[in-house]
């Protein structure tokens, strides 16, 4: 059975990046390249994500991600507020995994 941290790394974060890319590009009209730079991904990965090209496991995980935390993350990452963006990731991950993280940013 995977640990909470393995779930965060292997399930939550890939789905979180997909959702963040979709919001940045489709809702915020950001270029794929700028979104890629903000998320630490390639432009090709962003293109695949916004065109729905990702694994079935990511698809299942997407519905479990807290939309409010996603919106806070996108807002803060767009404004170059890294600490607040990290807090939003932690909040979304904690909600996704239903556990108390020892390294959660408060």
C-alpha positions in Angstrom: 0.0 0.0 0.0 1.5 3.4 -1.0 2.3 6.0 1.7 0.5 9.3 1.8 3.7 10.9 0.4 3.8 8.5 -2.5 0.2 9.3 -3.3 1.0 13.0 -3.2 3.9 12.5 -5.5 2.5 10.0 -7.9 -1.2 10.8 -8.0 -1.9 14.3 -6.7 0.9 16.4 -8.3 0.5 15.1 -11.9 -3.2 15.9 -11.7 -2.6 19.2 -10.0 -0.3 20.3 -12.8 -2.8 19.3 -15.4 -5.6 21.3 -13.7 -3.3 24.3 -13.2 -2.2 24.2 -16.8 -5.8 24.1 -18.0 -6.8 27.0 -15.8 -3.8 29.2 -16.7 -4.2 28.7 -20.4 -8.0 28.4 -21.0 -9.5 30.6 -18.2 -6.6 33.1 -17.8 -5.7 33.3 -21.5 -2.0 32.8 -20.7 0.3 31.5 -23.3 1.3 27.9 -23.2 5.0 28.9 -22.9 4.4 31.2 -19.9 2.3 28.5 -18.2 5.0 26.0 -18.8 7.6 28.3 -17.3 5.4 28.9 -14.2 4.8 25.2 -13.6 8.2 24.0 -14.5 7.0 22.0 -17.5 7.6 22.0 -21.2 5.3 23.8 -23.6 4.6 20.4 -25.2 3.4 19.0 -21.9 1.1 22.0 -21.5 -0.3 21.5 -25.0 -1.0 17.8 -24.2 -2.7 18.7 -20.9 -5.0 21.3 -22.3 -5.9 18.9 -25.2 -6.8 16.2 -22.7 -3.9 13.9 -23.4 -2.9 12.4 -20.1 -3.2 9.0 -18.3 -6.4 7.5 -17.0 -5.0 7.7 -13.5 -4.6 11.5 -13.8 -8.2 11.7 -15.2 -9.5 9.9 -12.0 -7.4 12.1 -9.8 -8.6 15.4 -11.3 -12.1 15.2 -9.8 -10.7 14.9 -6.3 -8.7 18.2 -6.4 -10.2 21.1 -4.5 -11.3 23.8 -7.0 -10.9 26.6 -4.5 -7.3 25.7 -3.7 -6.6 25.5 -7.4 -8.0 28.9 -8.0 -5.8 30.3 -5.1 -2.8 28.6 -6.5 -3.3 29.9 -10.1 -3.9 33.4 -8.8 -0.8 33.4 -6.6 1.5 31.7 -9.1 0.3 34.3 -11.7 1.2 37.1 -9.4 4.6 35.6 -8.6 3.6 35.0 -4.9 5.5 31.7 -4.4 4.8 31.2 -0.7 1.1 31.7 -1.1 1.1 29.4 -4.1 2.9 26.7 -2.1 0.3 27.1 0.7 -2.4 26.5 -1.9 -0.7 23.4 -3.1 -0.4 22.1 0.4 -4.0 22.8 1.2 -5.2 21.0 -2.0 -2.9 18.1 -1.3 -4.1 17.8 2.2 -7.7 17.8 1.1 -6.9 15.3 -1.7 -5.1 12.8 0.6 -7.1 13.5 3.8 -4.0 13.5 6.0 -1.9 15.9 8.0 1.4 16.5 6.3 4.4 17.0 8.5 5.9 19.4 6.0 2.8 21.5 5.2 3.5 25.1 4.6 1.4 27.2 7.0 
